[in-house]
Amino acid sequence: MVIESWKPEETYEFGKKLGEEAKPSDVYCLNGDLGVGKTVFTQGFASGLGIREPVNSPTFTIVNQYEDGRMPFYHFDVYRIGDVSEMDEIGYEDCFYGEGVSLIEWSNLIKELLPDHVITITIEKDLEKGFDYRKITVEGM
């Protein structure tokens, strides 16, 4: 599935729609360069789960956990991970295979740890179509 977003609010709304459809143990891999709107998408996703508290990228903490939605939400940013063994210390298996939903930014850095079935979302810019244009590709749904 390919979605075209022409402004950040559309990216947010698409994230919200996917959050509303998420089920326990779903793992979403969110890929895209710096500045493409991964945080905006994730904020919408969290809203779709019913999370009301502010959602920010866990760049330095690796994972942020939110409990106030309809199920636990585990937001990973593994950009700064030095070695995949660091994921064991975080307890990633409880997140990936538990009662919550996981969203992982930069998932290609831990691909050997990912479950067999993931939903991959790739966000790309195309400046020829405009500064705020984003192409959002979803695979695995």
N, C-alpha and C positions, 0 to 999 in steps of 0.2 A: 504494500500500500504506500502511495506517495501523496503527501499533503503539501500544498504550497501555503506558506504563511507570508503575509505582506506587512505585518506589524507585530510587535511583541505581544499585544493582547490576544492575537490569534494563536500564537505559539502557546501562551498560557492556557487558553481555552481548550486546545487540543490535548495538552498535558492533563488538564482537569478531566476531560472525557475518558482518557485512558486510566486515570486514577479511579474513576467511578466504576470502571469495568474490571479492575484488578481483583485477583483472588489470592487467598493465602498460599504461600510458597511460590508465587510468581517471582521471577527474577528478570528485571529489565536492565539491559545494557545500553547505556546512553553514551554515544560517541559523537565527537565533533571537536573542531579546533577551539582554542581559547576565544571567547567572545562571540560565539555563535548563538547563545541563548539557552545553554543547558540549565542554568539556574532558573531562568524564567519558566522553562518547561517543567522543571522539578517543582517549583512553587505551585504551578497549576495542578500537577499530579497530586501533590500533598493536599491541595484543596479538594480534589475529587475524592480523597480518602476521608474527608471531614476534619482534617487537621487545621486548627485555627492559629496555632502559635507561629511566629516567624520561622521561615525555612531558609537557611543559608548553606552555602557549599562547605563541606567539612574538610577543606583542603589540608589543614594541619592536624586534624584529629582523626582522619581516615573515615570515620563513620559517625553520623548523628542518628540518634534513635528518637522517634516520636511515638507516643503512646495514646494521644488524645483523639485519634480517629477511629474509624470502624474496625481497624486492625492495626497492629504495630507496623511502622514504616521505618526501614533501615536505609538511609541515604549514604552511600559510600562514594568517596572520591579517592581513588587509589593512585592519582598522578604522582604523589611523592613517595610511594612505597619503594623501599630499597630492595626488598627480597620478598617473594611470595610467602615465606614462612612467617612474616609479620602478620599475615591474615589469620594464622592459627591463634596468635595471642589475642586477637580481637574476638575470636569465637564466631567466625564467619559461617560455619556450618549451621549453627543455631538460627542464624538469620536466613540463610538460603533455603533451609529445609524445615523451618518452623511455621508458626501460625501467622506470620507477617508477610509483608511484601518488601522486596529489596530492589533498589535502583542503584546501579553502579556506573559512575562516571569513569572513563578511561579503562573500561573492562578488558581491553586487549592486553593490558599489563598483567592480568591474572587469569588468562584464558584457560590455563590448565586446572584451575580450581572451580570453574563454572559448571553448573549442572548440565546435563545433556540437552535439556530444553530451556532456552532463554528467548526472550523477546528483545530483539535488537532495534534500537532507534538511532538513526544517524541524522544529525542536523548539519546542513551545509549552507554557506552563503553563496550568492551569485550577484556580485556587485553590478553586473550589467543589467540586472532586473530591479535594482534599487538597493539602497543602504540597509533597509529593514527586511528585505526579502530573505526567506529561508525555505529550503527544500527539506522536508522531514520524511525520511524513509523508514517504514516499520516492517520488520521481517520476523516471522515466527509466530504470528497470531493466528 
